[in-house]
């Protein structure tokens, strides 16, 4: 069938944001509270989770709900080699002033005090950098920035009494330490100096974003932000609903067995859920029904696509020791402790710390809770177990075989392993 409703691809919003009802309910309450009484009711949210779980999609919905209520939304993203937080805000102010946007024009002087420059001067880029701000922008006082945001929120409310200002930052873990520290200090000054200002904040980041904030000098980020973990996978019912409801809205039905098969093969991982559902839709002859046969025809094609476009290229770039670490993690089920990986590799946890940290930074693994690590893409486990022994002889460093790892685990006597395999949907983390 043509006209698929599904949206595979990074950053695309799914037609149905399933499994996020509690999150959206809480955000509605935040928007209402901030608009009603100001920062004293703010709950600045950071959505933290692995890639592909729908953080950006949820942040987009947050922004849409805010706009519907009359908020001005300033959306920023951490982008390598582009401007910092202050520069991006000034650029946004310049654009909105040029658009004759009333609140921005009325708040112009407040933002000029932040940057120490006239907003009529061109040349400041957009985005949120992972480097230090340009020398053309002086060091920014968090109090001045907080004052500018509070002023803008006040001006917005002159036109929209139920609104305010929402600032969002996507991919926070990519921001420079200086920008993260400035962000935290600005939100704190808003709380202290402008408690009635209708200003809210929401951001996204990989699971290690709270630690990135701490390393940037943000003390107790859990007190400043509501850190909302986004799970790797959806519950089976939510995954099935996301598939079925999106089609039902346009008059297409899924056979229950077909929808269940999509939820199973994707492991409920949102990025793969959209990809498999899109492929099944495309495979179906229709005109208004998707069958189990359609899904079964689509599965091998999508599995091959994921291997060729995502897993394979990453595997080819990976460091030898990281490859070995992932093999041990896969052997142990895709989710375990670093201590157990160390046993499988017959090495100390200290020796493995840099490998673990590098894999977390790349987004290959994450820490679902203290002391644990897990693969960030469910299908990665099967891929690793299938390809490790083929890749190991080409490594520049001698690596343990899977058989060696099994013997190490068996010698410990407290662990069990599985060699994985099965269908593309099996072996989730």
C-alpha positions as CSV (number, residue, x, y, z in Angstrom):
1,X,0.0,0.0,0.0
2,X,1.0,3.6,-0.5
3,X,0.8,6.5,1.9
4,X,2.3,4.9,5.0
5,X,1.4,6.7,8.2
6,X,4.5,5.6,10.0
7,X,7.6,7.8,10.5
8,X,10.9,5.9,10.6
9,X,13.9,8.0,11.0
10,X,15.7,10.1,13.7
11,X,13.7,13.0,15.1
12,X,10.4,12.2,13.3
13,X,7.3,12.4,15.4
14,X,5.3,9.1,15.4
15,X,1.6,9.4,14.5
16,X,0.7,8.0,18.0
17,X,2.9,8.8,21.0
18,X,2.0,5.7,22.9
19,X,3.2,4.9,26.4
20,X,3.7,8.5,27.4
21,X,0.3,9.3,28.9
22,X,1.7,10.0,32.4
23,X,4.5,12.1,31.1
24,X,2.1,14.3,29.0
25,X,-0.3,14.6,32.0
26,X,2.5,15.8,34.2
27,X,3.6,18.3,31.5
28,X,0.1,19.7,31.2
29,X,0.1,20.4,34.9
30,X,3.5,22.1,34.7
31,X,2.3,24.4,31.9
32,X,-0.8,25.2,33.8
33,X,1.1,25.8,37.1
34,X,3.7,28.0,35.5
35,X,1.2,30.1,33.7
36,X,-1.0,30.5,36.8
37,X,1.6,31.4,39.4
38,X,5.1,31.4,37.8
39,X,8.4,29.7,38.5
40,X,7.3,28.5,42.0
41,X,5.3,25.8,40.1
42,X,8.0,25.1,37.5
43,X,9.2,21.6,37.1
44,X,12.0,21.8,34.5
45,X,12.1,18.4,32.8
46,X,15.0,16.6,31.3
47,X,14.0,13.5,29.3
48,X,16.9,11.1,29.4
49,X,17.1,7.9,27.5
50,X,18.9,6.0,24.8
51,X,18.8,7.0,21.1
52,X,15.7,6.0,19.2
53,X,13.2,5.9,22.2
54,X,11.3,9.1,21.2
55,X,12.9,11.8,23.4
56,X,12.8,14.4,20.6
57,X,9.3,13.4,19.6
58,X,8.1,13.9,23.2
59,X,9.9,17.2,23.4
60,X,8.2,18.3,20.2
61,X,4.8,17.4,21.7
62,X,5.8,19.4,24.8
63,X,6.4,22.4,22.6
64,X,3.2,22.0,20.7
65,X,1.1,21.8,23.9
66,X,2.9,24.9,25.2
67,X,2.1,26.8,21.9
68,X,-1.5,25.8,22.1
69,X,-1.7,27.4,25.6
70,X,-0.1,30.6,24.3
71,X,3.5,30.1,25.2
72,X,6.4,31.4,23.1
73,X,8.7,28.4,22.5
74,X,12.4,28.8,21.9
75,X,13.8,25.4,20.7
76,X,17.6,24.9,20.7
77,X,19.8,21.9,20.0
78,X,23.3,21.1,20.8
79,X,25.2,21.1,17.5
80,X,28.9,20.6,17.1
81,X,30.8,23.7,15.9
82,X,27.9,26.1,16.1
83,X,27.0,28.9,18.4
84,X,26.5,28.7,22.2
85,X,23.4,29.2,24.3
86,X,23.6,33.0,24.5
87,X,24.4,33.4,20.9
88,X,21.5,31.2,19.9
89,X,19.1,33.1,22.0
90,X,20.4,36.4,20.6
91,X,20.0,35.1,17.1
92,X,16.5,34.0,17.8
93,X,15.7,37.4,19.2
94,X,17.1,39.1,16.1
95,X,15.0,36.9,13.8
96,X,11.8,37.4,15.8
97,X,12.4,41.2,16.0
98,X,12.8,41.2,12.2
99,X,9.5,39.3,12.0
100,X,7.9,42.2,13.9
101,X,7.0,39.8,16.8
102,X,5.6,42.1,19.5
103,X,6.9,40.4,22.6
104,X,10.4,40.1,21.2
105,X,10.5,43.7,20.1
106,X,9.4,44.9,23.5
107,X,12.0,42.7,25.2
108,X,14.8,43.8,22.9
109,X,16.8,45.9,25.3
110,X,16.8,43.1,27.9
111,X,18.5,40.8,25.4
112,X,20.9,43.5,24.3
113,X,22.0,43.8,28.0
114,X,22.7,40.0,27.9
115,X,25.0,40.1,24.9
116,X,26.4,43.6,25.2
117,X,25.7,44.1,21.5
118,X,23.0,45.6,19.4
119,X,20.6,43.0,18.0
120,X,20.8,44.8,14.7
121,X,24.4,43.5,14.2
122,X,24.5,40.4,11.9
123,X,26.8,37.5,12.1
124,X,25.8,35.4,15.2
125,X,25.0,31.8,14.4
126,X,22.4,29.4,15.6
127,X,22.4,26.2,17.6
128,X,23.9,25.2,20.9
129,X,27.6,24.5,20.8
130,X,29.9,21.9,22.3
131,X,32.7,24.5,22.4
132,X,33.3,27.7,24.2
133,X,31.3,30.8,23.1
134,X,32.9,33.1,20.6
135,X,35.1,35.9,21.8
136,X,32.6,38.4,20.3
137,X,30.1,37.5,23.0
138,X,31.3,38.5,26.5
139,X,31.0,36.3,29.5
140,X,27.3,36.2,30.4
141,X,25.9,36.9,33.9
142,X,23.2,34.3,34.7
143,X,21.2,37.0,36.4
144,X,21.1,39.1,33.3
145,X,20.0,36.2,31.2
146,X,17.3,35.2,33.7
147,X,16.1,38.8,33.7
148,X,15.8,38.8,29.9
149,X,13.8,35.6,29.9
150,X,11.5,36.9,32.6
151,X,11.0,40.1,30.6
152,X,10.2,38.2,27.5
153,X,7.7,36.0,29.4
154,X,6.0,39.1,30.7
155,X,5.7,40.6,27.3
156,X,4.3,37.3,25.9
157,X,1.6,37.4,28.6
158,X,0.5,40.8,27.5
159,X,-0.7,39.2,24.3
160,X,-1.6,35.7,25.7
161,X,-2.5,35.8,29.4
162,X,-2.5,32.0,29.7
163,X,0.9,31.7,28.1
164,X,4.5,32.3,29.0
165,X,8.0,31.3,27.7
166,X,9.2,27.7,27.2
167,X,12.9,27.1,26.4
168,X,13.9,23.6,25.1
169,X,17.2,22.1,24.4
170,X,17.6,18.8,22.5
171,X,20.6,16.6,23.0
172,X,21.9,18.3,26.1
173,X,24.7,15.9,26.6
174,X,26.4,17.6,23.6
175,X,26.5,21.0,25.0
176,X,29.7,22.6,26.4
177,X,30.2,22.4,30.2
178,X,30.1,26.2,30.2
179,X,26.7,26.3,28.5
180,X,25.3,23.7,30.9
181,X,26.6,25.5,33.9
182,X,25.1,28.8,32.6
183,X,21.8,27.1,31.9
184,X,21.6,25.7,35.5
185,X,22.6,29.1,37.0
186,X,20.0,30.9,34.9
187,X,17.2,28.6,35.9
188,X,18.3,29.0,39.6
189,X,18.3,32.8,39.3
190,X,14.8,32.6,37.8
191,X,13.7,30.7,40.8
192,X,15.3,33.2,43.2
193,X,14.9,36.5,41.5
194,X,11.8,36.0,39.4
195,X,9.5,33.6,41.2
196,X,6.4,34.8,39.4
197,X,7.9,34.7,35.9
198,X,6.1,32.3,33.6
199,X,9.2,30.6,32.3
200,X,9.5,26.8,31.9
201,X,12.3,24.6,30.6
202,X,12.5,21.1,29.0
203,X,15.4,19.2,27.5
204,X,16.5,15.8,26.3
205,X,19.7,13.9,26.5
206,X,21.3,10.5,26.6
207,X,21.1,8.5,29.9
208,X,24.4,9.9,31.1
209,X,23.2,13.5,30.8
210,X,22.8,13.8,34.6
211,X,26.4,12.9,35.0
212,X,27.4,15.3,32.3
213,X,25.6,18.0,34.2
214,X,27.5,17.1,37.4
215,X,30.8,17.2,35.5
216,X,29.9,20.7,34.2
217,X,29.7,21.8,37.9
218,X,25.9,21.6,38.3
219,X,25.5,20.4,41.9
220,X,22.5,18.2,42.6
221,X,20.9,18.3,39.1
222,X,18.2,16.1,40.5
223,X,17.1,19.1,42.6
224,X,17.1,21.6,39.8
225,X,15.6,19.3,37.1
226,X,12.9,16.6,37.1
227,X,15.0,13.9,35.5
228,X,12.5,11.7,33.6
229,X,14.0,8.4,32.3
230,X,12.6,7.3,29.0
231,X,12.7,3.5,28.9
232,X,14.4,1.6,26.0
233,X,11.3,-0.2,25.0
234,X,7.5,0.2,25.2
235,X,5.3,-2.3,27.0
236,X,3.8,-4.8,24.6
237,X,0.3,-3.3,24.8
238,X,1.7,0.2,24.2
239,X,3.7,-0.9,21.2
240,X,0.7,-2.7,19.7
241,X,-1.5,0.3,20.3
242,X,1.0,2.7,18.6
243,X,0.9,0.5,15.5
244,X,-2.8,-0.2,15.4
245,X,-4.2,3.2,16.3
246,X,-2.1,5.1,13.8
247,X,-3.6,2.9,11.0
248,X,-7.1,2.9,12.4
249,X,-7.2,6.7,12.1
250,X,-6.9,6.5,8.4
251,X,-9.2,3.5,7.9
252,X,-6.7,0.7,7.8
253,X,-6.9,-2.4,10.1
254,X,-4.2,-4.7,11.4
255,X,-4.9,-8.4,11.9
256,X,-4.2,-8.8,15.7
257,X,-1.5,-11.5,15.0
258,X,0.2,-9.1,12.6
259,X,0.3,-6.2,15.1
260,X,1.6,-8.6,17.8
261,X,4.3,-9.8,15.5
262,X,5.5,-6.2,14.9
263,X,5.6,-5.5,18.6
264,X,7.6,-8.7,19.2
265,X,10.1,-8.4,16.3
266,X,10.8,-4.7,17.2
267,X,11.1,-5.6,20.9
268,X,9.0,-2.5,21.4
269,X,12.0,-0.3,20.6
270,X,10.2,2.9,19.2
271,X,12.7,3.5,16.4
272,X,12.4,-0.1,15.1
273,X,8.7,-0.2,15.8
274,X,8.1,2.6,13.2
275,X,10.5,1.0,10.8
276,X,8.9,-2.5,10.9
277,X,5.4,-1.1,10.8
278,X,6.3,1.1,7.8
279,X,7.8,-1.9,6.0
280,X,4.7,-4.1,6.6
281,X,2.4,-1.3,5.4
282,X,4.5,-0.9,2.2
283,X,4.5,-4.7,1.7
284,X,0.7,-5.1,2.2
285,X,-1.5,-5.2,-0.9
286,X,-4.4,-3.8,1.1
287,X,-6.5,-2.0,0.4
288,X,-7.4,-1.5,4.1
289,X,-5.9,-4.5,5.9
290,X,-2.4,-5.6,7.0
291,X,-1.9,-9.3,7.6
292,X,0.6,-11.6,9.3
293,X,1.9,-12.6,5.9
294,X,2.7,-9.0,5.1
295,X,4.7,-8.7,8.4
296,X,6.5,-12.0,7.7
297,X,7.5,-10.7,4.3
298,X,8.7,-7.4,5.7
299,X,10.8,-8.7,8.6
300,X,13.8,-10.1,6.7
301,X,14.1,-6.9,4.6
302,X,14.0,-4.6,7.6
303,X,16.4,-6.8,9.6
304,X,18.9,-6.6,6.7
305,X,18.4,-2.8,6.4
306,X,19.1,-2.3,10.1
307,X,22.3,-4.4,9.8
308,X,23.5,-2.6,6.7
309,X,22.6,1.0,7.6
310,X,23.0,1.0,11.4
311,X,24.6,-1.9,13.1
312,X,27.2,-2.8,10.5
313,X,28.7,0.6,10.0
314,X,29.0,1.1,13.7
315,X,30.6,-2.3,14.2
316,X,33.1,-1.5,11.5
317,X,34.2,1.7,13.3
318,X,34.4,0.3,16.8
319,X,37.6,-0.1,18.8
320,X,38.8,-3.7,19.3
321,X,38.4,-3.6,23.1
322,X,35.0,-2.1,22.7
323,X,34.0,-4.9,20.4
324,X,35.2,-7.5,23.0
325,X,33.3,-5.7,25.8
326,X,30.1,-5.8,23.7
327,X,30.6,-9.4,23.0
328,X,30.8,-10.2,26.7
329,X,27.8,-8.0,27.4
330,X,25.8,-9.8,24.6
331,X,26.9,-13.2,26.0
332,X,25.5,-12.2,29.4
333,X,22.1,-11.3,28.0
334,X,22.6,-7.7,26.9
335,X,22.0,-6.3,30.4
336,X,24.2,-7.0,33.4
337,X,26.8,-5.4,35.6
338,X,30.3,-4.2,34.7
339,X,31.6,-6.6,37.4
340,X,30.1,-9.6,35.5
341,X,31.5,-8.4,32.2
342,X,34.9,-8.1,33.9
343,X,34.6,-11.8,35.0
344,X,33.8,-12.9,31.5
345,X,36.8,-11.0,30.2
346,X,39.1,-12.0,33.1
347,X,40.0,-8.3,33.7
348,X,39.4,-5.8,36.5
349,X,36.5,-3.4,36.4
350,X,39.1,-0.6,36.6
351,X,40.7,-1.8,33.4
352,X,37.3,-1.7,31.7
353,X,36.1,1.7,32.9
354,X,37.4,3.6,29.9
355,X,35.8,1.2,27.5
356,X,32.5,1.4,29.4
357,X,32.6,5.2,29.4
358,X,33.5,5.4,25.7
359,X,30.6,3.1,24.8
360,X,28.2,5.1,26.9
361,X,29.4,8.3,25.3
362,X,28.8,6.8,21.8
363,X,25.3,5.7,22.8
364,X,26.0,2.0,22.3
365,X,25.2,1.1,25.9
366,X,23.7,2.9,28.8
367,X,23.3,2.6,32.6
368,X,19.6,1.8,33.4
369,X,20.5,2.0,37.1
370,X,23.5,2.3,39.2
371,X,25.9,-0.7,38.8
372,X,24.2,-2.0,35.6
373,X,24.8,-1.6,31.9
374,X,22.6,-2.5,28.9
375,X,22.7,-2.4,25.2
376,X,21.0,0.6,23.8
377,X,19.6,-1.1,20.7
378,X,17.8,-4.4,21.3
379,X,18.8,-6.0,18.0
380,X,22.5,-5.2,18.7
381,X,22.9,-8.3,20.9
382,X,22.0,-10.7,18.2
383,X,24.2,-8.9,15.7
384,X,27.2,-9.0,18.0
385,X,26.8,-12.7,18.8
386,X,26.6,-13.4,15.1
387,X,29.5,-11.3,13.9
388,X,32.0,-11.2,16.8
389,X,33.9,-14.4,15.9
390,X,34.1,-13.4,12.3
391,X,35.6,-10.0,13.2
392,X,37.9,-11.2,16.0
393,X,40.7,-12.6,13.8
394,X,41.1,-9.2,12.1
395,X,41.5,-7.3,15.3
396,X,44.9,-5.6,15.9
397,X,44.7,-6.7,19.6
398,X,44.3,-10.3,20.7
399,X,40.7,-10.8,21.8
400,X,39.0,-13.5,23.9
401,X,36.7,-15.9,22.0
402,X,33.1,-16.4,23.1
403,X,34.2,-19.8,24.2
404,X,36.9,-18.3,26.5
405,X,34.3,-15.9,27.9
406,X,31.9,-18.8,28.6
407,X,34.7,-20.7,30.4
408,X,35.5,-17.7,32.6
409,X,31.8,-17.3,33.5
410,X,31.4,-21.0,34.2
411,X,34.5,-20.9,36.4
412,X,33.0,-18.1,38.5
413,X,30.1,-20.5,39.1
414,X,27.5,-17.7,39.8
415,X,26.5,-16.7,36.3
416,X,24.8,-18.2,33.3
417,X,25.0,-17.3,29.7
418,X,23.1,-17.6,26.5
419,X,24.5,-17.6,23.0
420,X,21.4,-15.7,21.7
421,X,20.3,-16.3,18.1
422,X,16.7,-16.8,17.2
423,X,14.6,-14.3,15.3
424,X,15.7,-10.7,14.8
425,X,13.4,-9.7,17.7
426,X,14.9,-12.0,20.3
427,X,17.7,-11.2,22.7
428,X,16.6,-7.8,23.9
429,X,18.5,-6.0,26.6
